[in-house]
Amino acid sequence: MSAPLTDASLDQLFLKARTYNAWLPKEVTDEQLHRLYDLAKFGPTAANSSPMRVVFVKSQDAKQRLKPYLSETNVEKTMQAPVTAIVATDFAFYEHLPKLFPHADARVWFVGNEPMIQSSGTRNGSLQGAYLIMAARALGLDCGPMSGFDQAGVDAEFFAGTQVKSNFLVNIGYGDPDKNLFERLPRLDFDEAARIA
């Protein structure tokens, strides 16, 4: 567990990984999606709260249900992608804490404390969404995360009657490097964004 990853692994996860806007006509199987979730779920969350919920939109019927809520610039690439993950947060996550965090009564930390529910759910659900992207890359899949969609519409269509709220979308598949792949944009250097205190 203490050995650094190889340069090839770092390239796959970070250095050469890209956000894809076009996709090769290659299936992502249900087995791959199960494996993807089973990797991502092990990333750390506060009190093991695990508030992320995911709908893997794969069937043509589900794609047509999602389509009306996409921003215009996101329609074509999302309809072409083998899978689109709706990464969402369950704001009733604390009801699962007796199972997920059994050595303390963590549920009582949240019940009736809406600001804490919102901040913890949003923070930890977003963390898990990032883990999902990295897990997909680790499995040899490409990703196209995006925010351009009608959240209220998606919530009504896919999460009606629950306390689950969509956070962002991730197209998943095998990216086509010959289409719509922008030049890598710059990043801030260490001294611009970080310091050692």
Rosetta constraint file for C-alpha pairs under 8 A:
AtomPair CA 5 CA 9 HARMONIC 5.97 0.50
AtomPair CA 5 CA 10 HARMONIC 6.57 0.50
AtomPair CA 6 CA 10 HARMONIC 6.38 0.50
AtomPair CA 7 CA 11 HARMONIC 6.07 0.50
AtomPair CA 8 CA 12 HARMONIC 6.27 0.50
AtomPair CA 9 CA 13 HARMONIC 6.20 0.50
AtomPair CA 9 CA 138 HARMONIC 7.94 0.50
AtomPair CA 10 CA 14 HARMONIC 5.61 0.50
AtomPair CA 10 CA 15 HARMONIC 6.20 0.50
AtomPair CA 11 CA 15 HARMONIC 4.33 0.50
AtomPair CA 11 CA 16 HARMONIC 4.72 0.50
AtomPair CA 11 CA 17 HARMONIC 6.58 0.50
AtomPair CA 12 CA 16 HARMONIC 5.89 0.50
AtomPair CA 12 CA 17 HARMONIC 5.52 0.50
AtomPair CA 12 CA 137 HARMONIC 6.52 0.50
AtomPair CA 12 CA 138 HARMONIC 7.03 0.50
AtomPair CA 12 CA 140 HARMONIC 7.84 0.50
AtomPair CA 13 CA 17 HARMONIC 5.94 0.50
AtomPair CA 13 CA 134 HARMONIC 6.27 0.50
AtomPair CA 13 CA 137 HARMONIC 5.69 0.50
AtomPair CA 13 CA 138 HARMONIC 6.32 0.50
AtomPair CA 17 CA 137 HARMONIC 7.66 0.50
AtomPair CA 17 CA 142 HARMONIC 7.64 0.50
AtomPair CA 18 CA 142 HARMONIC 7.55 0.50
AtomPair CA 18 CA 143 HARMONIC 7.51 0.50
AtomPair CA 18 CA 184 HARMONIC 7.73 0.50
AtomPair CA 19 CA 142 HARMONIC 7.50 0.50
AtomPair CA 19 CA 143 HARMONIC 5.81 0.50
AtomPair CA 19 CA 144 HARMONIC 4.71 0.50
AtomPair CA 19 CA 145 HARMONIC 6.99 0.50
AtomPair CA 19 CA 181 HARMONIC 7.70 0.50
AtomPair CA 20 CA 142 HARMONIC 6.94 0.50
AtomPair CA 20 CA 143 HARMONIC 6.08 0.50
AtomPair CA 20 CA 144 HARMONIC 4.95 0.50
AtomPair CA 20 CA 175 HARMONIC 5.49 0.50
AtomPair CA 20 CA 176 HARMONIC 7.24 0.50
AtomPair CA 20 CA 177 HARMONIC 7.67 0.50
AtomPair CA 20 CA 180 HARMONIC 7.56 0.50
AtomPair CA 20 CA 181 HARMONIC 6.20 0.50
AtomPair CA 21 CA 77 HARMONIC 5.67 0.50
AtomPair CA 21 CA 144 HARMONIC 6.41 0.50
AtomPair CA 21 CA 175 HARMONIC 7.37 0.50
AtomPair CA 21 CA 176 HARMONIC 7.90 0.50
AtomPair CA 21 CA 179 HARMONIC 7.48 0.50
AtomPair CA 21 CA 180 HARMONIC 5.73 0.50
AtomPair CA 21 CA 181 HARMONIC 6.48 0.50
AtomPair CA 22 CA 77 HARMONIC 5.74 0.50
AtomPair CA 22 CA 80 HARMONIC 7.27 0.50
AtomPair CA 22 CA 81 HARMONIC 7.34 0.50
AtomPair CA 22 CA 175 HARMONIC 5.88 0.50
AtomPair CA 22 CA 176 HARMONIC 5.35 0.50
AtomPair CA 22 CA 177 HARMONIC 7.76 0.50
AtomPair CA 22 CA 179 HARMONIC 5.89 0.50
AtomPair CA 22 CA 180 HARMONIC 6.28 0.50
AtomPair CA 22 CA 181 HARMONIC 7.70 0.50
AtomPair CA 23 CA 77 HARMONIC 7.52 0.50
AtomPair CA 23 CA 80 HARMONIC 6.49 0.50
AtomPair CA 23 CA 81 HARMONIC 5.73 0.50
AtomPair CA 23 CA 82 HARMONIC 7.72 0.50
AtomPair CA 23 CA 173 HARMONIC 6.67 0.50
AtomPair CA 23 CA 174 HARMONIC 5.73 0.50
AtomPair CA 23 CA 175 HARMONIC 4.46 0.50
AtomPair CA 23 CA 176 HARMONIC 4.81 0.50
AtomPair CA 24 CA 173 HARMONIC 7.63 0.50
AtomPair CA 24 CA 174 HARMONIC 5.61 0.50
AtomPair CA 24 CA 175 HARMONIC 5.90 0.50
AtomPair CA 24 CA 176 HARMONIC 5.33 0.50
AtomPair CA 25 CA 82 HARMONIC 7.58 0.50
AtomPair CA 25 CA 174 HARMONIC 7.96 0.50
AtomPair CA 26 CA 82 HARMONIC 7.24 0.50
AtomPair CA 26 CA 173 HARMONIC 7.34 0.50
AtomPair CA 26 CA 174 HARMONIC 6.72 0.50
AtomPair CA 27 CA 82 HARMONIC 6.02 0.50
AtomPair CA 27 CA 173 HARMONIC 7.34 0.50
AtomPair CA 28 CA 32 HARMONIC 6.44 0.50
AtomPair CA 28 CA 33 HARMONIC 7.43 0.50
AtomPair CA 28 CA 82 HARMONIC 6.18 0.50
AtomPair CA 28 CA 83 HARMONIC 7.08 0.50
AtomPair CA 28 CA 172 HARMONIC 7.99 0.50
AtomPair CA 28 CA 173 HARMONIC 6.14 0.50
AtomPair CA 29 CA 33 HARMONIC 6.53 0.50
AtomPair CA 30 CA 34 HARMONIC 6.28 0.50
AtomPair CA 31 CA 35 HARMONIC 6.21 0.50
AtomPair CA 32 CA 36 HARMONIC 5.99 0.50
AtomPair CA 33 CA 37 HARMONIC 6.24 0.50
AtomPair CA 33 CA 56 HARMONIC 7.86 0.50
AtomPair CA 34 CA 38 HARMONIC 6.06 0.50
AtomPair CA 35 CA 39 HARMONIC 6.24 0.50
AtomPair CA 36 CA 40 HARMONIC 6.27 0.50
AtomPair CA 36 CA 132 HARMONIC 7.02 0.50
AtomPair CA 36 CA 135 HARMONIC 5.96 0.50
AtomPair CA 36 CA 136 HARMONIC 5.93 0.50
AtomPair CA 36 CA 139 HARMONIC 7.35 0.50
AtomPair CA 37 CA 41 HARMONIC 5.97 0.50
AtomPair CA 37 CA 132 HARMONIC 6.95 0.50
AtomPair CA 37 CA 135 HARMONIC 7.96 0.50
AtomPair CA 38 CA 42 HARMONIC 7.30 0.50
AtomPair CA 39 CA 43 HARMONIC 7.89 0.50
AtomPair CA 39 CA 132 HARMONIC 7.84 0.50
AtomPair CA 39 CA 135 HARMONIC 6.05 0.50
AtomPair CA 40 CA 128 HARMONIC 6.79 0.50
AtomPair CA 40 CA 131 HARMONIC 5.19 0.50
AtomPair CA 40 CA 132 HARMONIC 4.95 0.50
AtomPair CA 40 CA 134 HARMONIC 7.90 0.50
AtomPair CA 40 CA 135 HARMONIC 5.69 0.50
AtomPair CA 41 CA 50 HARMONIC 7.38 0.50
AtomPair CA 41 CA 128 HARMONIC 7.20 0.50
AtomPair CA 41 CA 131 HARMONIC 7.86 0.50
AtomPair CA 43 CA 128 HARMONIC 6.73 0.50
AtomPair CA 43 CA 131 HARMONIC 6.31 0.50
AtomPair CA 44 CA 48 HARMONIC 6.64 0.50
AtomPair CA 45 CA 49 HARMONIC 5.90 0.50
AtomPair CA 45 CA 50 HARMONIC 6.06 0.50
AtomPair CA 45 CA 124 HARMONIC 5.56 0.50
AtomPair CA 45 CA 127 HARMONIC 7.51 0.50
AtomPair CA 45 CA 128 HARMONIC 7.66 0.50
AtomPair CA 46 CA 120 HARMONIC 7.67 0.50
AtomPair CA 46 CA 124 HARMONIC 6.85 0.50
AtomPair CA 47 CA 97 HARMONIC 7.85 0.50
AtomPair CA 47 CA 100 HARMONIC 7.88 0.50
AtomPair CA 47 CA 101 HARMONIC 6.19 0.50
AtomPair CA 47 CA 106 HARMONIC 7.38 0.50
AtomPair CA 48 CA 97 HARMONIC 7.75 0.50
AtomPair CA 48 CA 100 HARMONIC 5.99 0.50
AtomPair CA 48 CA 101 HARMONIC 6.21 0.50
AtomPair CA 49 CA 93 HARMONIC 6.51 0.50
AtomPair CA 49 CA 94 HARMONIC 6.80 0.50
AtomPair CA 49 CA 96 HARMONIC 7.52 0.50
AtomPair CA 49 CA 97 HARMONIC 6.29 0.50
AtomPair CA 49 CA 100 HARMONIC 6.62 0.50
AtomPair CA 49 CA 101 HARMONIC 7.52 0.50
AtomPair CA 49 CA 124 HARMONIC 7.67 0.50
AtomPair CA 50 CA 93 HARMONIC 7.17 0.50
AtomPair CA 50 CA 124 HARMONIC 6.99 0.50
AtomPair CA 50 CA 125 HARMONIC 6.99 0.50
AtomPair CA 50 CA 128 HARMONIC 7.52 0.50
AtomPair CA 51 CA 89 HARMONIC 5.41 0.50
AtomPair CA 51 CA 90 HARMONIC 5.27 0.50
AtomPair CA 51 CA 91 HARMONIC 7.10 0.50
AtomPair CA 51 CA 93 HARMONIC 5.14 0.50
AtomPair CA 51 CA 121 HARMONIC 5.94 0.50
AtomPair CA 51 CA 124 HARMONIC 6.58 0.50
AtomPair CA 51 CA 125 HARMONIC 5.22 0.50
AtomPair CA 52 CA 87 HARMONIC 6.82 0.50
AtomPair CA 52 CA 88 HARMONIC 5.61 0.50
AtomPair CA 52 CA 89 HARMONIC 4.65 0.50
AtomPair CA 52 CA 90 HARMONIC 6.31 0.50
AtomPair CA 52 CA 124 HARMONIC 7.52 0.50
AtomPair CA 52 CA 125 HARMONIC 4.53 0.50
AtomPair CA 52 CA 126 HARMONIC 7.57 0.50
AtomPair CA 52 CA 128 HARMONIC 6.14 0.50
AtomPair CA 52 CA 129 HARMONIC 7.11 0.50
AtomPair CA 53 CA 87 HARMONIC 6.21 0.50
AtomPair CA 53 CA 88 HARMONIC 5.03 0.50
AtomPair CA 53 CA 89 HARMONIC 5.64 0.50
AtomPair CA 53 CA 90 HARMONIC 6.39 0.50
AtomPair CA 53 CA 125 HARMONIC 7.99 0.50
AtomPair CA 53 CA 164 HARMONIC 7.52 0.50
AtomPair CA 54 CA 85 HARMONIC 6.26 0.50
AtomPair CA 54 CA 86 HARMONIC 5.49 0.50
AtomPair CA 54 CA 87 HARMONIC 4.89 0.50
AtomPair CA 54 CA 88 HARMONIC 5.92 0.50
AtomPair CA 55 CA 85 HARMONIC 5.64 0.50
AtomPair CA 55 CA 86 HARMONIC 5.10 0.50
AtomPair CA 55 CA 87 HARMONIC 6.95 0.50
AtomPair CA 56 CA 83 HARMONIC 6.27 0.50
AtomPair CA 56 CA 84 HARMONIC 5.76 0.50
AtomPair CA 56 CA 85 HARMONIC 4.48 0.50
AtomPair CA 56 CA 86 HARMONIC 6.40 0.50
AtomPair CA 57 CA 62 HARMONIC 5.69 0.50
AtomPair CA 57 CA 63 HARMONIC 6.16 0.50
AtomPair CA 57 CA 83 HARMONIC 5.52 0.50
AtomPair CA 57 CA 84 HARMONIC 5.00 0.50
AtomPair CA 57 CA 85 HARMONIC 6.00 0.50
AtomPair CA 57 CA 86 HARMONIC 7.30 0.50
AtomPair CA 58 CA 62 HARMONIC 6.55 0.50
AtomPair CA 58 CA 63 HARMONIC 6.67 0.50
AtomPair CA 58 CA 82 HARMONIC 6.36 0.50
AtomPair CA 58 CA 83 HARMONIC 4.77 0.50
AtomPair CA 58 CA 84 HARMONIC 6.70 0.50
AtomPair CA 59 CA 63 HARMONIC 6.22 0.50
AtomPair CA 60 CA 64 HARMONIC 6.20 0.50
AtomPair CA 61 CA 65 HARMONIC 6.41 0.50
AtomPair CA 62 CA 66 HARMONIC 6.32 0.50
AtomPair CA 63 CA 67 HARMONIC 6.01 0.50
AtomPair CA 63 CA 79 HARMONIC 6.59 0.50
AtomPair CA 64 CA 68 HARMONIC 7.44 0.50
AtomPair CA 65 CA 157 HARMONIC 7.27 0.50
AtomPair CA 66 CA 70 HARMONIC 6.96 0.50
AtomPair CA 66 CA 154 HARMONIC 6.82 0.50
AtomPair CA 66 CA 157 HARMONIC 7.88 0.50
AtomPair CA 67 CA 75 HARMONIC 6.51 0.50
AtomPair CA 67 CA 79 HARMONIC 7.50 0.50
AtomPair CA 69 CA 149 HARMONIC 5.52 0.50
AtomPair CA 69 CA 150 HARMONIC 4.99 0.50
AtomPair CA 69 CA 151 HARMONIC 7.68 0.50
AtomPair CA 69 CA 153 HARMONIC 6.06 0.50
AtomPair CA 69 CA 154 HARMONIC 6.39 0.50
AtomPair CA 70 CA 74 HARMONIC 6.02 0.50
AtomPair CA 70 CA 75 HARMONIC 5.83 0.50
AtomPair CA 70 CA 148 HARMONIC 6.39 0.50
AtomPair CA 70 CA 149 HARMONIC 4.37 0.50
AtomPair CA 70 CA 150 HARMONIC 6.41 0.50
AtomPair CA 71 CA 75 HARMONIC 6.54 0.50
AtomPair CA 71 CA 148 HARMONIC 5.19 0.50
AtomPair CA 71 CA 149 HARMONIC 5.13 0.50
AtomPair CA 71 CA 150 HARMONIC 7.48 0.50
AtomPair CA 74 CA 78 HARMONIC 6.04 0.50
AtomPair CA 74 CA 148 HARMONIC 6.84 0.50
AtomPair CA 75 CA 79 HARMONIC 6.05 0.50
AtomPair CA 76 CA 80 HARMONIC 6.15 0.50
AtomPair CA 77 CA 81 HARMONIC 6.07 0.50
AtomPair CA 78 CA 84 HARMONIC 6.75 0.50
AtomPair CA 78 CA 171 HARMONIC 6.34 0.50
AtomPair CA 81 CA 171 HARMONIC 5.94 0.50
AtomPair CA 81 CA 172 HARMONIC 6.42 0.50
AtomPair CA 81 CA 173 HARMONIC 6.29 0.50
AtomPair CA 82 CA 171 HARMONIC 7.66 0.50
AtomPair CA 82 CA 172 HARMONIC 6.48 0.50
AtomPair CA 82 CA 173 HARMONIC 5.57 0.50
AtomPair CA 83 CA 171 HARMONIC 5.86 0.50
AtomPair CA 83 CA 172 HARMONIC 5.20 0.50
AtomPair CA 83 CA 173 HARMONIC 6.54 0.50
AtomPair CA 84 CA 169 HARMONIC 6.62 0.50
AtomPair CA 84 CA 170 HARMONIC 5.49 0.50
AtomPair CA 84 CA 171 HARMONIC 4.28 0.50
AtomPair CA 84 CA 172 HARMONIC 5.89 0.50
AtomPair CA 85 CA 169 HARMONIC 5.59 0.50
AtomPair CA 85 CA 170 HARMONIC 5.02 0.50
AtomPair CA 85 CA 171 HARMONIC 6.27 0.50
AtomPair CA 85 CA 172 HARMONIC 7.28 0.50
AtomPair CA 86 CA 166 HARMONIC 6.61 0.50
AtomPair CA 86 CA 167 HARMONIC 7.58 0.50
AtomPair CA 86 CA 168 HARMONIC 6.33 0.50
AtomPair CA 86 CA 169 HARMONIC 4.81 0.50
AtomPair CA 86 CA 170 HARMONIC 6.72 0.50
AtomPair CA 87 CA 129 HARMONIC 6.18 0.50
AtomPair CA 87 CA 166 HARMONIC 6.00 0.50
AtomPair CA 87 CA 167 HARMONIC 5.66 0.50
AtomPair CA 87 CA 168 HARMONIC 5.43 0.50
AtomPair CA 87 CA 169 HARMONIC 5.81 0.50
AtomPair CA 87 CA 170 HARMONIC 7.40 0.50
AtomPair CA 88 CA 125 HARMONIC 7.04 0.50
AtomPair CA 88 CA 164 HARMONIC 6.41 0.50
AtomPair CA 88 CA 165 HARMONIC 5.37 0.50
AtomPair CA 88 CA 166 HARMONIC 3.96 0.50
AtomPair CA 88 CA 167 HARMONIC 4.88 0.50
AtomPair CA 88 CA 168 HARMONIC 7.00 0.50
AtomPair CA 89 CA 121 HARMONIC 6.45 0.50
AtomPair CA 89 CA 122 HARMONIC 6.74 0.50
AtomPair CA 89 CA 125 HARMONIC 5.38 0.50
AtomPair CA 89 CA 164 HARMONIC 5.36 0.50
AtomPair CA 89 CA 165 HARMONIC 5.37 0.50
AtomPair CA 89 CA 166 HARMONIC 6.30 0.50
AtomPair CA 89 CA 167 HARMONIC 6.75 0.50
AtomPair CA 90 CA 121 HARMONIC 7.16 0.50
AtomPair CA 90 CA 163 HARMONIC 5.67 0.50
AtomPair CA 90 CA 164 HARMONIC 4.09 0.50
AtomPair CA 90 CA 165 HARMONIC 6.47 0.50
AtomPair CA 91 CA 117 HARMONIC 6.52 0.50
AtomPair CA 91 CA 118 HARMONIC 6.86 0.50
AtomPair CA 91 CA 121 HARMONIC 5.95 0.50
AtomPair CA 91 CA 163 HARMONIC 5.39 0.50
AtomPair CA 91 CA 164 HARMONIC 5.99 0.50
AtomPair CA 91 CA 165 HARMONIC 7.58 0.50
AtomPair CA 92 CA 163 HARMONIC 6.04 0.50
AtomPair CA 92 CA 164 HARMONIC 7.67 0.50
AtomPair CA 93 CA 97 HARMONIC 7.30 0.50
AtomPair CA 93 CA 121 HARMONIC 7.32 0.50
AtomPair CA 94 CA 106 HARMONIC 7.62 0.50
AtomPair CA 94 CA 107 HARMONIC 5.27 0.50
AtomPair CA 94 CA 110 HARMONIC 6.55 0.50
AtomPair CA 94 CA 111 HARMONIC 7.61 0.50
AtomPair CA 95 CA 107 HARMONIC 6.47 0.50
AtomPair CA 96 CA 100 HARMONIC 6.18 0.50
AtomPair CA 96 CA 107 HARMONIC 7.97 0.50
AtomPair CA 97 CA 101 HARMONIC 5.11 0.50
AtomPair CA 97 CA 102 HARMONIC 6.95 0.50
AtomPair CA 97 CA 105 HARMONIC 7.77 0.50
AtomPair CA 97 CA 106 HARMONIC 6.23 0.50
AtomPair CA 97 CA 107 HARMONIC 5.72 0.50
AtomPair CA 98 CA 102 HARMONIC 5.02 0.50
AtomPair CA 98 CA 104 HARMONIC 7.95 0.50
AtomPair CA 98 CA 105 HARMONIC 6.82 0.50
AtomPair CA 98 CA 106 HARMONIC 7.34 0.50
AtomPair CA 98 CA 107 HARMONIC 6.92 0.50
AtomPair CA 101 CA 105 HARMONIC 7.72 0.50
AtomPair CA 101 CA 106 HARMONIC 6.88 0.50
AtomPair CA 105 CA 109 HARMONIC 7.80 0.50
AtomPair CA 106 CA 110 HARMONIC 7.44 0.50
AtomPair CA 107 CA 111 HARMONIC 6.43 0.50
AtomPair CA 109 CA 113 HARMONIC 7.61 0.50
AtomPair CA 110 CA 114 HARMONIC 7.38 0.50
AtomPair CA 110 CA 116 HARMONIC 6.40 0.50
AtomPair CA 110 CA 117 HARMONIC 5.88 0.50
AtomPair CA 113 CA 117 HARMONIC 6.24 0.50
AtomPair CA 114 CA 118 HARMONIC 6.06 0.50
AtomPair CA 115 CA 119 HARMONIC 6.10 0.50
AtomPair CA 116 CA 120 HARMONIC 5.79 0.50
AtomPair CA 117 CA 121 HARMONIC 5.70 0.50
AtomPair CA 118 CA 122 HARMONIC 5.90 0.50
AtomPair CA 119 CA 123 HARMONIC 6.00 0.50
AtomPair CA 120 CA 124 HARMONIC 5.93 0.50
AtomPair CA 121 CA 125 HARMONIC 5.66 0.50
AtomPair CA 122 CA 126 HARMONIC 5.99 0.50
AtomPair CA 123 CA 127 HARMONIC 6.30 0.50
AtomPair CA 124 CA 128 HARMONIC 6.21 0.50
AtomPair CA 125 CA 129 HARMONIC 6.28 0.50
AtomPair CA 126 CA 130 HARMONIC 6.40 0.50
AtomPair CA 126 CA 167 HARMONIC 7.45 0.50
AtomPair CA 127 CA 131 HARMONIC 6.34 0.50
AtomPair CA 128 CA 132 HARMONIC 6.17 0.50
AtomPair CA 129 CA 133 HARMONIC 6.56 0.50
AtomPair CA 130 CA 134 HARMONIC 6.40 0.50
AtomPair CA 131 CA 135 HARMONIC 5.96 0.50
AtomPair CA 132 CA 136 HARMONIC 6.12 0.50
AtomPair CA 133 CA 137 HARMONIC 6.36 0.50
AtomPair CA 133 CA 143 HARMONIC 6.62 0.50
AtomPair CA 133 CA 170 HARMONIC 7.81 0.50
AtomPair CA 134 CA 138 HARMONIC 6.10 0.50
AtomPair CA 135 CA 139 HARMONIC 6.29 0.50
AtomPair CA 136 CA 140 HARMONIC 6.55 0.50
AtomPair CA 136 CA 141 HARMONIC 5.15 0.50
AtomPair CA 136 CA 142 HARMONIC 6.75 0.50
AtomPair CA 136 CA 143 HARMONIC 7.31 0.50
AtomPair CA 136 CA 172 HARMONIC 7.73 0.50
AtomPair CA 137 CA 141 HARMONIC 4.97 0.50
AtomPair CA 137 CA 142 HARMONIC 5.82 0.50
AtomPair CA 137 CA 143 HARMONIC 7.38 0.50
AtomPair CA 141 CA 172 HARMONIC 6.68 0.50
AtomPair CA 141 CA 173 HARMONIC 5.49 0.50
AtomPair CA 141 CA 174 HARMONIC 5.72 0.50
AtomPair CA 141 CA 175 HARMONIC 8.00 0.50
AtomPair CA 142 CA 172 HARMONIC 5.77 0.50
AtomPair CA 142 CA 173 HARMONIC 5.39 0.50
AtomPair CA 142 CA 174 HARMONIC 5.32 0.50
AtomPair CA 142 CA 175 HARMONIC 5.64 0.50
AtomPair CA 143 CA 170 HARMONIC 6.25 0.50
AtomPair CA 143 CA 171 HARMONIC 5.49 0.50
AtomPair CA 143 CA 172 HARMONIC 4.73 0.50
AtomPair CA 143 CA 173 HARMONIC 6.66 0.50
AtomPair CA 143 CA 175 HARMONIC 7.53 0.50
AtomPair CA 144 CA 170 HARMONIC 5.32 0.50
AtomPair CA 144 CA 171 HARMONIC 4.74 0.50
AtomPair CA 144 CA 172 HARMONIC 6.53 0.50
AtomPair CA 145 CA 168 HARMONIC 7.22 0.50
AtomPair CA 145 CA 169 HARMONIC 5.62 0.50
AtomPair CA 145 CA 170 HARMONIC 4.01 0.50
AtomPair CA 145 CA 171 HARMONIC 6.12 0.50
AtomPair CA 146 CA 168 HARMONIC 6.13 0.50
AtomPair CA 146 CA 169 HARMONIC 5.34 0.50
AtomPair CA 146 CA 170 HARMONIC 6.16 0.50
AtomPair CA 147 CA 167 HARMONIC 7.87 0.50
AtomPair CA 147 CA 168 HARMONIC 5.17 0.50
AtomPair CA 147 CA 169 HARMONIC 6.31 0.50
AtomPair CA 149 CA 154 HARMONIC 7.95 0.50
AtomPair CA 150 CA 154 HARMONIC 6.27 0.50
AtomPair CA 151 CA 155 HARMONIC 6.01 0.50
AtomPair CA 151 CA 165 HARMONIC 7.71 0.50
AtomPair CA 151 CA 166 HARMONIC 6.01 0.50
AtomPair CA 151 CA 167 HARMONIC 7.55 0.50
AtomPair CA 152 CA 156 HARMONIC 6.18 0.50
AtomPair CA 153 CA 157 HARMONIC 6.15 0.50
AtomPair CA 154 CA 158 HARMONIC 5.88 0.50
AtomPair CA 154 CA 159 HARMONIC 7.55 0.50
AtomPair CA 154 CA 166 HARMONIC 7.03 0.50
AtomPair CA 155 CA 159 HARMONIC 4.89 0.50
AtomPair CA 155 CA 160 HARMONIC 6.30 0.50
AtomPair CA 155 CA 164 HARMONIC 7.40 0.50
AtomPair CA 155 CA 165 HARMONIC 5.84 0.50
AtomPair CA 155 CA 166 HARMONIC 6.11 0.50
AtomPair CA 156 CA 160 HARMONIC 4.81 0.50
AtomPair CA 159 CA 163 HARMONIC 7.71 0.50
AtomPair CA 159 CA 164 HARMONIC 5.99 0.50
AtomPair CA 159 CA 165 HARMONIC 7.19 0.50
AtomPair CA 176 CA 181 HARMONIC 7.92 0.50
AtomPair CA 177 CA 181 HARMONIC 5.99 0.50
AtomPair CA 188 CA 192 HARMONIC 5.79 0.50
AtomPair CA 188 CA 193 HARMONIC 6.23 0.50
AtomPair CA 189 CA 193 HARMONIC 6.51 0.50
AtomPair CA 190 CA 194 HARMONIC 5.24 0.50
AtomPair CA 190 CA 195 HARMONIC 7.35 0.50
AtomPair CA 191 CA 195 HARMONIC 6.51 0.50
